[in-house]
């Protein structure tokens, strides 16, 4: 018992939690002093055994109480030391700034908008929710066209839908404004698609010019100027195509900057990269919006597509993941 009494004095002088745990194990561990004392009770009998057992239980209760109090005190001191060591001085200036051009999509969008608005194009945003007329019918997209299918378009119960392109903004502009019209429509669009090159939500920029004497040469000059300004010294190729809302229609390619037209996975070994679609506005579209005696051209491009090519990003989904390593690259 004398050794146990000495332990109580030792407990008072403990200065840290690690030493406190060592004292606990010394007393209450499987091979601790108190455990040994209780085991030795088998050698005693009668009143001596009862008295020794009572003394040991009283000591155990006293030790446990003092140990709990000491532990609480040491934990409070440790917390206070941690709070002091981790204290932040909010008045100090943060000098660890890293420069950035911003998110690649925003940077690309701002470059496109700046180019066209500086050349007299008025910026339109439009609504995300449209009706069938503005999204399809007015654009000469017939009822049986695959683009109207449920697997391509997000429909609501009230016959409204999430716009599948920014072209409805052009329809609203032609209904609400008198020519000449010179505009770009920018914003999010939605389709049921998701893989390395497609997402359910993506961004588009579409341009529209309407006047009395607009021809294909104007379209060609505007787009080639933009592509050279955006990508630098690239070759431009025009290919005939088909879009319901333009006639004639053309798709525009640029020479692959990744392989210098030698052929690679990005350009699928063709040496060319498709970047946008364009054409002269179809007469049926002018008829649907009530315009007569005018001509016009239109073009459209995906912001993600241009960002992938200009920033050399090969997976479209990288734009929407919360991985700071991708942003730090810019």
C-alpha positions as CSV (number, residue, x, y, z in Angstrom):
1,X,0.0,0.0,0.0
2,X,2.9,2.3,0.6
3,X,3.8,2.1,-3.1
4,X,0.2,3.0,-4.0
5,X,0.3,6.1,-1.8
6,X,3.5,7.2,-3.5
7,X,1.6,6.9,-6.8
8,X,-0.9,9.6,-5.6
9,X,1.9,12.0,-5.0
10,X,3.4,11.2,-8.4
11,X,0.0,11.9,-10.0
12,X,0.0,15.4,-8.7
13,X,3.3,16.2,-10.4
14,X,2.4,14.9,-13.9
15,X,2.7,17.6,-16.5
16,X,1.5,16.0,-19.7
17,X,-1.0,13.6,-21.0
18,X,1.5,11.0,-22.1
19,X,3.0,10.8,-18.5
20,X,-0.5,10.7,-17.1
21,X,-1.3,7.6,-19.2
22,X,1.9,5.9,-18.0
23,X,0.8,6.5,-14.4
24,X,-2.6,5.0,-15.1
25,X,-1.1,1.9,-16.6
26,X,1.3,1.6,-13.7
27,X,-1.7,1.4,-11.3
28,X,-4.6,-0.1,-13.3
29,X,-2.9,-2.0,-16.1
30,X,-3.0,-5.8,-16.4
31,X,0.3,-5.9,-14.6
32,X,-0.3,-2.8,-12.5
33,X,0.3,-2.4,-8.8
34,X,-3.4,-2.3,-7.9
35,X,-4.0,-5.4,-10.0
36,X,-1.2,-7.2,-8.2
37,X,-2.6,-6.1,-4.8
38,X,-6.1,-7.5,-5.6
39,X,-4.5,-10.7,-6.8
40,X,-2.7,-11.0,-3.5
41,X,-6.0,-11.1,-1.6
42,X,-6.2,-14.8,-2.1
43,X,-3.4,-15.3,0.4
44,X,-5.4,-13.5,3.2
45,X,-8.4,-14.7,5.2
46,X,-11.2,-13.4,7.3
47,X,-11.1,-9.8,8.6
48,X,-7.7,-9.1,7.2
49,X,-8.8,-9.9,3.7
50,X,-12.0,-7.8,4.0
51,X,-10.1,-4.8,5.4
52,X,-7.4,-5.1,2.7
53,X,-10.1,-5.3,0.0
54,X,-11.9,-2.2,1.3
55,X,-8.6,-0.2,1.4
56,X,-7.8,-1.2,-2.1
57,X,-11.3,-0.2,-3.4
58,X,-11.1,3.2,-1.6
59,X,-7.7,3.8,-3.2
60,X,-9.0,2.8,-6.6
61,X,-11.9,5.2,-6.3
62,X,-9.6,8.0,-5.1
63,X,-7.1,7.4,-7.8
64,X,-9.7,7.3,-10.5
65,X,-11.2,10.6,-9.3
66,X,-7.8,12.4,-9.2
67,X,-6.8,10.9,-12.5
68,X,-10.0,12.2,-14.2
69,X,-9.5,15.7,-12.8
70,X,-5.8,15.8,-13.8
71,X,-6.7,14.6,-17.3
72,X,-9.3,17.3,-17.7
73,X,-6.9,20.0,-16.6
74,X,-4.1,18.8,-18.9
75,X,-6.5,18.6,-21.9
76,X,-7.6,22.1,-21.3
77,X,-4.0,23.3,-21.2
78,X,-3.2,21.5,-24.4
79,X,-6.2,23.0,-26.1
80,X,-5.2,26.5,-25.0
81,X,-1.6,26.0,-26.3
82,X,-3.0,24.7,-29.6
83,X,-5.3,27.7,-30.0
84,X,-2.4,30.1,-29.3
85,X,-0.1,28.4,-31.8
86,X,-2.7,28.2,-34.5
87,X,-4.0,31.7,-34.0
88,X,-4.2,33.7,-37.3
89,X,-3.4,37.4,-37.5
90,X,-6.1,38.6,-39.9
91,X,-4.3,42.0,-40.2
92,X,-1.4,40.5,-42.0
93,X,-1.4,40.9,-45.7
94,X,-1.6,37.7,-47.8
95,X,1.4,37.8,-50.2
96,X,0.8,34.3,-51.6
97,X,-1.3,35.2,-54.6
98,X,-1.0,33.3,-57.9
99,X,-2.0,34.9,-61.2
100,X,-4.6,33.2,-63.4
101,X,-6.5,33.9,-66.6
102,X,-9.6,32.4,-65.0
103,X,-11.5,29.3,-65.9
104,X,-10.7,28.2,-69.5
105,X,-14.4,28.4,-70.4
106,X,-14.9,31.9,-69.1
107,X,-11.6,33.0,-70.7
108,X,-12.6,31.6,-74.1
109,X,-16.1,33.1,-73.9
110,X,-14.8,36.5,-73.0
111,X,-12.3,36.4,-75.9
112,X,-15.1,35.5,-78.4
113,X,-17.5,38.1,-77.1
114,X,-14.8,40.8,-77.1
115,X,-13.9,40.0,-80.7
116,X,-17.4,40.3,-82.1
117,X,-18.7,43.2,-80.0
118,X,-15.7,45.2,-81.0
119,X,-16.9,44.7,-84.6
120,X,-20.4,46.0,-84.0
121,X,-22.2,42.8,-83.0
122,X,-24.7,43.3,-80.2
123,X,-24.7,40.8,-77.3
124,X,-27.9,38.9,-76.6
125,X,-28.3,36.3,-73.8
126,X,-31.9,35.0,-74.2
127,X,-33.9,32.7,-72.0
128,X,-33.0,29.1,-71.1
129,X,-36.6,27.8,-71.3
130,X,-38.2,28.1,-74.7
131,X,-41.3,26.8,-76.6
132,X,-41.4,24.6,-79.6
133,X,-41.9,27.4,-82.1
134,X,-38.8,29.4,-81.2
135,X,-36.6,26.4,-80.6
136,X,-37.7,24.3,-83.6
137,X,-40.5,25.4,-85.9
138,X,-39.3,28.9,-86.7
139,X,-35.9,27.5,-87.5
140,X,-37.4,25.3,-90.3
141,X,-36.9,22.1,-88.2
142,X,-39.8,19.9,-89.2
143,X,-41.9,17.8,-86.7
144,X,-40.2,14.5,-87.7
145,X,-36.7,15.9,-87.3
146,X,-34.5,13.7,-84.9
147,X,-33.5,16.7,-82.9
148,X,-37.0,16.9,-81.5
149,X,-36.8,13.4,-80.1
150,X,-37.1,12.8,-76.3
151,X,-33.6,11.3,-76.2
152,X,-32.1,14.6,-77.4
153,X,-34.3,17.3,-75.8
154,X,-35.3,18.0,-72.2
155,X,-39.1,18.6,-72.2
156,X,-41.4,20.0,-69.5
157,X,-45.0,18.9,-68.9
158,X,-46.3,22.2,-70.2
159,X,-44.8,21.7,-73.7
160,X,-41.9,24.0,-72.8
161,X,-38.3,22.8,-73.1
162,X,-34.7,23.6,-72.3
163,X,-33.3,25.2,-75.4
164,X,-31.1,22.9,-77.4
165,X,-29.2,25.8,-79.0
166,X,-29.0,29.6,-78.8
167,X,-30.8,30.0,-82.1
168,X,-34.1,30.9,-80.4
169,X,-32.5,34.1,-79.3
170,X,-32.0,35.0,-83.0
171,X,-35.7,34.3,-83.7
172,X,-36.8,36.6,-80.9
173,X,-34.4,39.3,-82.2
174,X,-35.9,39.1,-85.7
175,X,-39.4,39.3,-84.3
176,X,-38.7,42.2,-82.0
177,X,-36.3,44.3,-84.1
178,X,-36.3,45.8,-87.6
179,X,-33.3,45.2,-89.9
180,X,-30.4,45.8,-90.0
181,X,-29.6,43.2,-87.2
182,X,-26.1,42.4,-86.2
183,X,-25.9,40.2,-83.1
184,X,-24.4,37.3,-81.2
185,X,-26.3,35.0,-78.9
186,X,-24.3,33.6,-76.0
187,X,-25.3,31.1,-73.3
188,X,-26.0,27.7,-72.0
189,X,-27.8,25.0,-74.0
190,X,-29.0,21.5,-73.1
191,X,-29.1,18.1,-74.7
192,X,-29.3,14.5,-73.4
193,X,-25.7,13.6,-74.0
194,X,-22.7,12.8,-71.8
195,X,-19.2,11.4,-72.8
196,X,-15.6,12.7,-73.2
197,X,-16.7,15.2,-75.9
198,X,-20.4,15.9,-74.9
199,X,-22.1,17.1,-71.7
200,X,-25.9,17.6,-70.9
201,X,-25.2,21.3,-70.6
202,X,-22.8,23.2,-72.9
203,X,-22.3,26.8,-74.1
204,X,-22.7,28.2,-77.6
205,X,-22.0,31.4,-79.4
206,X,-24.2,32.1,-82.5
207,X,-24.0,35.1,-84.8
208,X,-26.7,36.6,-87.0
209,X,-26.5,39.4,-89.5
210,X,-29.7,40.5,-91.4
211,X,-29.8,43.3,-94.0
212,X,-30.9,44.0,-97.6
213,X,-27.5,43.1,-99.2
214,X,-25.8,40.4,-97.3
215,X,-24.1,37.6,-99.1
216,X,-21.8,34.6,-98.5
217,X,-18.7,36.6,-99.0
218,X,-19.5,38.7,-96.0
219,X,-19.9,35.5,-93.9
220,X,-16.6,34.1,-95.2
221,X,-14.7,37.3,-94.4
222,X,-16.1,37.6,-90.8
223,X,-15.4,34.0,-89.9
224,X,-11.9,33.7,-91.3
225,X,-10.9,37.0,-89.6
226,X,-12.2,35.5,-86.3
227,X,-10.4,32.2,-86.7
228,X,-7.1,33.8,-87.5
229,X,-7.5,36.2,-84.5
230,X,-8.4,33.3,-82.2
231,X,-6.1,30.5,-83.3
232,X,-3.3,32.5,-85.1
233,X,-1.8,31.4,-88.4
234,X,-4.0,28.4,-89.3
235,X,-5.4,27.2,-92.6
236,X,-9.2,27.4,-93.0
237,X,-11.3,25.0,-95.0
238,X,-14.9,25.3,-96.0
239,X,-17.1,22.2,-96.6
240,X,-20.6,22.2,-97.8
241,X,-23.1,20.8,-95.3
242,X,-26.8,20.9,-94.3
243,X,-28.6,22.7,-91.6
244,X,-32.4,23.2,-91.7
245,X,-32.2,26.9,-91.0
246,X,-29.5,27.9,-93.5
247,X,-29.1,27.5,-97.3
248,X,-26.5,27.1,-98.5
249,X,-24.8,25.7,-95.4
250,X,-21.1,25.2,-94.7
251,X,-18.9,23.7,-91.9
252,X,-15.6,25.3,-91.3
253,X,-12.4,23.5,-90.4
254,X,-8.9,24.7,-89.3
255,X,-5.6,23.0,-89.7
256,X,-4.7,20.8,-86.8
257,X,-2.2,22.6,-84.6
258,X,-1.4,19.5,-82.6
259,X,0.2,17.6,-85.4
260,X,0.9,20.3,-88.1
261,X,-1.5,18.4,-90.3
262,X,0.6,15.2,-90.2
263,X,-2.3,13.3,-88.6
264,X,-3.0,12.5,-84.9
265,X,-5.7,11.3,-82.6
266,X,-7.1,14.8,-82.1
267,X,-7.8,15.3,-85.8
268,X,-8.5,11.6,-86.4
269,X,-5.6,11.5,-88.8
270,X,-7.2,14.0,-91.2
271,X,-5.1,17.0,-90.4
272,X,-8.2,19.1,-89.9
273,X,-10.4,20.2,-86.9
274,X,-14.0,21.1,-87.2
275,X,-14.8,24.3,-85.4
276,X,-18.1,25.8,-86.4
277,X,-21.2,25.7,-88.7
278,X,-22.6,28.5,-90.8
279,X,-24.6,29.5,-93.8
280,X,-27.1,32.0,-95.3
281,X,-30.4,32.2,-93.4
282,X,-33.0,30.0,-95.1
283,X,-35.9,31.9,-96.7
284,X,-38.4,29.8,-94.7
285,X,-36.9,31.3,-91.4
286,X,-37.5,34.8,-92.6
287,X,-41.0,33.9,-93.6
288,X,-41.7,32.4,-90.2
289,X,-40.7,35.6,-88.4
290,X,-42.5,37.9,-90.9
291,X,-39.4,39.5,-92.6
292,X,-39.5,40.2,-96.4
293,X,-36.9,41.6,-98.8
294,X,-33.9,40.8,-96.6
295,X,-30.9,38.5,-96.6
296,X,-28.7,37.3,-93.8
297,X,-26.1,34.9,-92.6
298,X,-25.7,32.9,-89.4
299,X,-23.0,30.9,-87.7
300,X,-22.6,28.9,-84.5
301,X,-19.8,27.4,-82.4
302,X,-19.4,25.6,-79.1
303,X,-17.4,27.4,-76.5
304,X,-16.2,24.2,-74.9
305,X,-15.0,23.0,-78.4
306,X,-12.9,26.1,-78.9
307,X,-11.6,26.0,-75.3
308,X,-10.5,22.4,-75.7
309,X,-8.6,23.2,-78.9
310,X,-7.0,26.5,-77.8
311,X,-6.1,25.2,-74.3
312,X,-5.2,21.7,-75.4
313,X,-7.7,19.9,-73.1
314,X,-8.7,16.4,-74.4
315,X,-11.6,15.6,-72.0
316,X,-14.7,17.9,-72.0
317,X,-15.6,16.7,-68.5
318,X,-12.5,18.4,-67.1
319,X,-14.2,21.8,-67.3
320,X,-16.9,20.8,-64.8
321,X,-14.8,18.8,-62.3
322,X,-13.7,20.5,-59.0
323,X,-10.0,19.6,-59.6
324,X,-7.9,22.7,-58.8
325,X,-4.9,21.1,-60.5
326,X,-6.6,21.8,-63.9
327,X,-7.2,25.4,-63.0
328,X,-3.7,25.8,-61.7
329,X,-2.5,24.9,-65.2
330,X,-3.8,28.3,-66.4
